[in-house]
Amino acid sequence: MKCEGKKPVAEFNFDLLKRICELPGIPGREDAVRELVVAEMTGLVDEVSVDALGNVVGVRKGQGGPRVMVAAHMDEIGFIVKHIDDRGFIRIHTVGGFDPRVLPAQRVFVHGFAGETLVGALGIAAKPIHLLDPSDIKPPKIDELFVDVGLPVDDVKAKVEIGDMVTLEGPVQRIGNNVFGKSFDDKICVFQMIEALRALQGPTNAEIIAVATTQEEVGLRGAQTSAYHVEPDIAVALDITLAMDIPGAAEQDMITRLGGGCAIKIMDSSTISNYKLVQHMREIAKDAGIAHQMEILPRGGTDAGAMQRSRGGVPAVTLSIPTRYVHTVNEMCSVSDIEASISLLARYLERAHEGNYSFS
């Protein structure tokens, strides 16, 4: 297919963001997200394919420049069904990391094998607070959680089986100058990648390999296999990061702030970014007047960790969208930060051929 030159979008594409982020897709079950990404990438790149691990790989041909791999993961944290008891209550196993304190009394979707999606309530196998002595009140444990879909056991087993996907319920909404919802980690960056491709102005010197990766939340698996396959010269991961500009966080521990612009990552626990690539990103942001901030994340990692280690090594960096309340149904991002992140990625891809990130 022929790649068409695209002009910057006139306004924030909230409809596309909402559609992407409300689709279900735990690690290994990204099918619905993948279908939408393939449709949206078509026409923005020259070739679209899906590899053996389910990664969507879009290639936009360049004019002899470096091969730049951009990766944003499609999967979200969630659960799979591990047991249905004789009263119809569903026990679950986590796929990805959760803070159990935020889970009791949440609503979930149980995506049954028979094709029906059931709404359920997450409960905790413990006495209600009315029957507890204050000294007995303790944080919940993941293995105490169950899902109640309000049906008799025979009806549940007719619709749900072991291994079915369970996702948190949380619509994407505007709130002030921000948006919030579930699974911004990391579908909001899949949105960023698509919109940056749309915002490119004409042909690029660099060849762009845009990859919507799978199974990031359980070990950067899609990025590892796809980077090994496409052999990039430069790797740019797209992910969210902690915005700790909320009560309870000390000034030095805020990581990033909402409204401060796109975060250029210096390091996290999976990657030390190539410092020359970091500086190039900063220069481009300054030249284009794009709001940005620098990020050091003490714990957590991104697809850059896998891409950096591919084959003989790849210069890598992460562009992050600051996010409050990460790994909850109320992940919150600033619209201006999202727009800045789209702009910085697009402007970098247009100038990637100018960079020299080698150490020799």
C-alpha positions in Angstrom: 0.0 0.0 0.0 1.2 3.5 -0.7 2.1 5.7 2.3 0.4 9.1 2.2 1.9 12.3 3.5 -0.2 13.5 6.5 -0.7 16.9 8.0 -0.9 17.5 11.7 -4.3 16.9 13.1 -6.4 20.0 13.8 -7.5 18.9 17.2 -7.1 16.3 19.9 -8.7 13.0 18.6 -10.6 12.1 21.8 -12.8 9.6 19.9 -9.8 7.4 18.8 -8.2 7.6 22.3 -11.5 6.4 23.9 -11.9 3.6 21.4 -8.4 2.3 21.8 -8.3 2.5 25.6 -11.7 0.9 26.2 -10.9 -2.2 24.2 -10.0 -5.3 26.3 -6.5 -6.8 25.9 -4.6 -8.5 28.7 -1.1 -10.0 27.8 -1.6 -12.6 25.2 -5.2 -11.6 24.5 -4.6 -8.3 22.6 -6.8 -9.3 19.6 -9.4 -6.5 19.7 -6.7 -3.8 20.1 -4.6 -5.4 17.4 -7.5 -5.3 14.9 -8.0 -1.5 15.5 -4.3 -0.8 15.3 -4.0 -2.5 11.9 -7.0 -0.5 10.6 -5.6 2.8 11.9 -2.0 2.2 10.6 -3.2 1.3 7.2 -2.5 4.3 5.0 -0.1 5.8 7.4 2.7 3.3 6.6 3.7 1.4 3.5 3.4 -2.1 5.0 1.5 -3.6 7.9 2.0 -7.1 9.2 1.4 -9.2 12.4 4.1 -11.5 13.6 4.0 -14.8 15.5 3.7 -13.2 18.9 0.9 -10.9 17.8 2.9 -7.6 17.4 1.6 -5.2 14.8 4.6 -4.0 12.7 4.1 -1.0 10.4 6.9 0.0 8.1 7.2 3.5 6.6 9.9 3.5 4.1 12.7 6.1 4.4 15.3 7.6 2.1 18.4 5.8 3.1 18.5 6.9 6.8 18.6 4.8 10.0 16.0 2.2 10.9 14.1 3.7 13.9 11.9 1.3 15.8 9.1 2.9 17.8 7.3 0.6 20.3 4.1 1.1 22.4 2.5 -1.9 24.0 -1.1 -2.9 23.5 -1.6 -5.1 26.5 -3.1 -4.0 29.9 -2.9 -5.6 33.3 -5.9 -7.9 34.0 -6.9 -11.4 35.2 -7.7 -14.8 33.9 -10.3 -17.1 35.3 -8.7 -19.9 37.4 -11.7 -21.5 39.2 -15.5 -21.4 39.4 -16.9 -22.6 42.7 -20.1 -24.5 43.3 -22.0 -21.2 44.0 -20.9 -19.5 40.8 -18.2 -17.3 42.2 -15.2 -16.8 39.9 -11.7 -17.0 41.3 -9.0 -15.1 39.3 -5.3 -15.1 38.6 -3.5 -11.8 37.9 -1.7 -11.1 34.6 0.5 -8.1 35.3 1.1 -6.2 38.5 -1.7 -4.9 40.8 -1.9 -3.0 44.0 -4.6 -5.1 45.8 -5.6 -2.1 47.9 -7.4 -0.5 44.9 -9.3 -3.6 43.7 -12.2 -4.5 46.2 -15.6 -3.3 45.0 -14.3 -2.5 41.5 -16.4 -3.6 38.5 -15.0 -6.0 35.9 -15.8 -7.5 32.6 -15.6 -11.3 32.2 -15.0 -12.1 28.6 -16.6 -15.5 28.3 -15.6 -18.2 25.9 -19.2 -18.4 24.6 -18.9 -14.9 23.2 -20.8 -13.0 26.0 -19.2 -10.4 28.1 -20.5 -10.4 31.7 -20.3 -7.5 34.1 -19.1 -8.5 37.6 -18.2 -7.1 40.9 -14.8 -7.8 42.5 -15.4 -9.0 46.1 -13.0 -10.0 48.8 -13.4 -13.3 50.7 -13.5 -11.7 54.2 -16.1 -10.4 56.6 -17.6 -7.0 55.9 -16.3 -4.1 57.9 -19.5 -4.1 60.0 -18.5 -7.4 61.5 -14.8 -6.7 62.1 -13.0 -5.4 65.1 -10.8 -2.4 64.1 -7.7 -4.5 64.9 -8.7 -7.1 62.4 -8.9 -4.7 59.4 -6.0 -5.5 57.1 -5.1 -4.8 53.4 -6.6 -7.3 51.1 -4.6 -10.0 49.3 -5.0 -10.8 45.6 -5.8 -14.5 46.4 -8.8 -13.4 48.5 -10.5 -11.7 45.5 -13.4 -13.2 43.6 -15.8 -12.1 40.9 -19.6 -12.1 41.4 -21.5 -12.0 38.1 -24.9 -12.5 39.8 -25.7 -15.8 38.1 -26.3 -19.4 39.3 -23.4 -21.7 38.9 -24.8 -23.6 35.9 -25.4 -20.3 34.0 -21.8 -19.1 34.9 -20.3 -22.4 33.6 -22.3 -22.2 30.4 -20.8 -18.8 29.7 -17.3 -18.8 31.3 -14.5 -21.3 31.5 -11.0 -21.6 33.0 -8.6 -19.2 31.1 -11.2 -16.6 30.1 -10.0 -13.0 30.2 -11.2 -10.6 32.9 -10.6 -6.8 32.6 -11.3 -3.8 34.8 -14.3 -1.6 33.8 -13.5 2.1 33.4 -14.7 4.4 30.7 -12.4 7.1 29.3 -13.7 10.5 30.2 -12.6 14.1 30.1 -12.0 15.8 33.4 -11.0 19.4 33.4 -8.0 19.7 31.2 -7.2 16.0 31.6 -8.6 12.6 30.5 -8.9 9.6 32.7 -9.8 6.0 32.4 -8.4 2.4 32.6 -5.5 1.0 30.5 -3.8 4.2 29.5 -0.8 2.0 30.3 -0.1 1.7 27.5 -2.9 2.1 25.0 -2.6 5.9 25.3 0.9 5.5 23.8 -0.4 3.3 21.0 -2.7 6.3 20.3 0.4 8.6 20.5 2.3 6.5 17.9 -0.6 6.4 15.5 -1.2 10.2 15.8 2.6 10.9 15.4 2.6 8.9 12.1 -0.4 11.0 11.0 1.4 14.2 12.0 4.6 13.5 9.9 5.1 16.2 7.3 6.1 14.5 4.1 8.7 11.7 3.5 11.4 11.0 6.2 15.0 10.2 5.7 14.7 7.5 8.4 12.9 4.2 7.9 10.2 4.0 10.6 9.2 0.7 12.1 6.1 1.4 14.3 5.4 -1.6 16.5 2.4 -2.1 18.7 3.9 -4.7 21.0 2.3 -7.6 23.1 2.9 -9.0 26.5 4.9 -6.0 27.9 3.3 -6.2 31.3 4.7 -9.7 31.9 8.3 -9.2 30.7 8.7 -7.0 27.6 8.2 -10.1 25.5 6.8 -8.6 22.3 9.4 -5.9 22.2 12.2 -8.5 22.6 11.1 -10.7 19.7 10.1 -7.8 17.4 13.4 -5.9 18.0 15.4 -9.1 17.2 13.4 -9.5 14.0 13.5 -5.9 12.6 17.1 -5.1 13.7 16.7 -1.3 14.4 19.5 1.2 14.5 17.6 3.3 17.0 14.9 2.4 19.5 12.2 4.7 21.0 9.8 3.2 23.5 6.6 5.0 24.3 5.0 4.5 27.7 3.4 6.2 30.6 5.3 7.2 33.8 4.4 8.2 37.3 3.2 11.8 37.9 3.5 12.1 41.6 2.3 15.8 41.8 -0.3 14.8 44.3 -0.7 15.0 48.1 1.8 12.8 50.0 4.7 13.1 47.6 7.8 15.0 48.4 9.1 17.6 45.9 12.2 15.4 45.0 10.0 12.3 44.5 7.4 13.6 42.0 9.1 11.9 39.0 7.0 14.1 36.6 4.1 16.5 36.8 0.9 16.7 34.8 1.0 19.7 32.4 4.8 19.7 32.3 5.0 18.2 28.9 6.4 15.0 27.4 8.9 13.2 29.7 12.3 12.3 28.3 13.5 9.3 30.3 17.1 9.4 31.6 16.8 5.9 33.3 14.6 3.4 35.0 15.2 0.0 36.4 15.3 -1.7 33.0 17.2 0.9 30.9 19.8 3.6 31.0 18.9 5.7 28.0 21.6 6.5 25.5 22.7 10.0 26.7 23.4 11.3 23.2 19.9 10.3 22.2 18.4 11.9 25.3 20.3 15.1 24.4 19.1 15.0 20.8 15.5 14.7 22.0 16.0 17.7 24.3 17.4 19.8 21.5 14.5 18.9 19.1 12.0 19.8 21.9 13.7 23.1 22.5 14.0 24.0 18.8 10.3 23.2 18.2 9.0 24.8 21.5 7.6 21.5 22.7 7.0 21.4 26.5 9.1 18.6 28.0 10.5 17.4 31.3 13.3 15.0 32.3 12.4 11.7 34.0 14.3 9.3 36.4 12.0 6.4 37.4 13.4 4.5 40.5 11.3 1.3 39.7 9.6 0.0 36.6 10.7 -0.4 33.0 9.5 -0.1 29.4 10.0 -1.8 26.1 13.2 0.1 25.7 14.8 -2.4 28.1 14.2 -5.2 25.6 15.1 -3.2 22.5 18.3 -1.9 24.0 19.6 -5.5 24.5 18.6 -6.8 21.1 21.4 -8.5 19.2 24.5 -6.4 19.5 22.7 -3.6 21.3 20.7 -0.6 20.2 20.7 3.1 21.3 17.4 3.5 23.1 15.3 6.0 24.9 11.7 6.2 26.3 9.3 9.1 25.7 6.8 9.0 28.6 3.4 10.5 29.1 3.0 11.6 32.8 0.2 9.8 34.5 -1.4 9.9 37.9 -2.9 6.8 39.6 -1.1 4.3 37.5 -2.4 0.7 37.3 -5.9 1.8 38.5 -9.1 2.4 36.6 -8.6 6.2 37.1 -5.3 6.7 35.3 -5.1 10.4 34.5 -3.2 12.3 31.8 -3.1 15.9 30.7 -4.3 16.6 27.2 -1.5 19.1 26.7 1.1 16.4 27.7 -0.4 13.9 25.2 -0.2 16.5 22.5 3.4 17.4 23.4 4.3 13.8 23.3 2.8 13.3 19.8 4.6 16.4 18.6 8.0 15.5 20.0 7.8 12.0 18.5 6.8 13.3 15.1 9.5 15.9 15.0 12.1 13.4 16.2 11.2 11.0 13.4 11.7 13.8 10.9 15.2 14.5 12.2 16.3 11.1 13.5 18.9 10.9 10.6 20.7 13.9 12.2 21.7 12.0 15.3 25.0 10.3 16.0 24.7 8.0 19.1 27.8 5.9 18.7 30.6 5.7 21.2 33.4 5.3 18.7 
